[in-house]
């Protein structure tokens, strides 16, 4: 069985529907690392691992969307 070393990075609730999101750094026994995203919605979990290139692409897309949809006076 493969061994993974998991480091918790961040855990937060997404609004407005209160999904729990957890980000983890995963070092795989095969010698590579991924970013694991775990999304919990009630009793359902979605879990997937992405590489650094995908994380960078996704992160930029999220930042661009957030910048375009900022609400004046909204708290962070």
ABEGO torsion letter per residue (X at the ends): XBBBBBBBABBBBBOAAGBBBBBBBBBBAAGBBBBBBBBBBEABBBBBBBBAAAAAAAAAAAAAAAAAABBBGBBX
